[in-house]
Amino acid sequence: MKKSGCVIIALFLAVCGSMFANVFLLALLGMKGSTVGSTRLLQPRSFEEVIVQEGSTSSEKIAVIPLDGIIANGAAGSLGDNMVEDFKLALEQAQNDNSVKAVVISVDSPGGEITASDVLFNSLREFSKHKPTVVYFNSIGASGAYYMACGSNYIMCNSTTFTGSIGVIISTLNYRELFGKIGLQSVVFKSGKFKDMLNGAREMTLEEQEYVQSLVMQSYGRFVGIVAKARKLDEQKLRSGVADGRILSGEDALAAKLVDKLGYVEDAYAKARELSKATGAQVIRYKRSVSFSDFFRVFGESRSPSIKIDILEKAQALEPGRVYLLPAIFAP
């Protein structure tokens, strides 16, 4: 009887402890924002700072913002679950921090969605009006990543970096013959002749091909125009030259005036110090901070052992029919 009583008491205390912990966490979550009327005003999320390179003074900083992977709205990135919004938040944090004198964008990306790339470009361009920015391409900084970089004050990369790929791509799959072999047939009801123009169960008409190509060239025209203006290059020479979708090495990009200098990421830090006249600034890197939502998500997800084998895993995120600024190898 005594043992049973002890077990009941222990269970009761455990339940009470769990309830108390939940109430405590909810209270902390509530403290993160203030309430005005029925609307909760959440405080903007901030990123942790990790010292990358010491300086002679801690009152001045060069902030490094990472941008890795395929650029897409809603895609996870180095700073959180939404690389586009997190990039904008990181720039906002650097803008509001008076001790941050310049920013280095450390890039490892083949590009991505055209709209997401344009948003990053515009955010970086606006920031660059207030504080110096240096983009550094590590292994790859191509297509949409290069588009984004045109919003900066200075672009650097390694001689072995792959960059360029100034071009636009839309792709789809044609599985008409496969359907015929397995006895499947696509039945489509549409409101207009172009509504299913990327339907892979049939051949595209010439009119459809011309229309899709015009969309591609419209986006391409904007891309080339941005590059020409940012790099002070002749647009027609770009179109007939390196802006044909080709990948360039760092050395070729320098010769084509697509980048300002070759070097290592430490050279990009030095350039940021030079541009901001903060020669003694320490270099810090923004890092994702763990939030309560991350805590709950970890415990809420069901995890089971699995084996995952991916070939060009990142390319699987691409969707047929979307407009991308990517090298052709990433097309589905």
Steps between C-alpha positions, in 0.01 A plus 500: 500500500784734587663436161174567315455822692851613411439426130175700501671794671789486253261499202305791648817703550613420144169619354512818708858560397411458133206740528717756677769474231242550222351805674850640554595457133175656383562794733846547354356488149246763600777724630663502155228730371270772627127515441326801354124446492465149356819516293826352625812694404788252482856614546713444188723196528869573542798290399785399723847635432804275478845658481676393180802726512622716787560869448678772690167629628169335592302820451509458121385188317488353152194272483510187286164377367501149349292412192519131415299267278236549233326836537125455542215658691413287800816289474718441805838670506802546723317747724163328538193352337448776242820605328351808330334645810796406720739675260289815520485476880878460518548815291253681723693393810826622345334827399368567851829412670714813499811297578465311170697704247475268196359166393653204316257262329663156493341307212491136396203481266431401138205740488130424516158653448498828313261681734686390813830608342350837409378555856849428635653732240266784589553457875877500459492798263300707750730401786808589293383860485565529875792267577768340277436145383736240358376177343740207508433189289650186649473184285209629291312825459310470174182614328251615768783532752685727258174692442484560877865607513432784258339682792834527680782753485774246428519139374785258569564131445774240483674424172346150518145625567221425251296811429315674218225288341308814409183355357145382566355151472152345502477126456242226503490126434343337197367156588256453212674191361530348848126543552439325170713202603321445830152578373439832672338803340480857630153657487501880546215752511624857468368852477750622243746364248807584710370365831682165470788611280755313714298180508758224464242254364500668160728691265507878534362697208724747318291786637550373854873465450524857374298630794710322764817617326372860513449466877854369537645785295304757698655377826838468329479863386453613860790285618742628236388858557573472871844350436586765241401785732666357811825409326502802264516278191350534154177300494524398135855375546381302801218340301734400220775397739509340844129552577405191302455274801859376515673420827821695555802433717604774739784599269272526197244696704769747600606540136134560405469757782226300674702504823728765643779290648618145559602378844392314808222580743752667731570744216128578490513583872795730436315670214195555721724662762655720231167611351357581842824661626478272802846347480491361853152348485449142612320263265188330633273249329124491546373165618152363543374536857285220643144612572222346704326401176811302406489332842138395459555386141785270599284323754191509279654331200481122481838360418564154368819341367532539123754473226500780243688485174491812284666580172513878451273525803458876475387474140200297612354814651454651154151494359416471130353822363661739748740768380853445631836670481709183511761312299336247267634203700250579775198488267263206557 
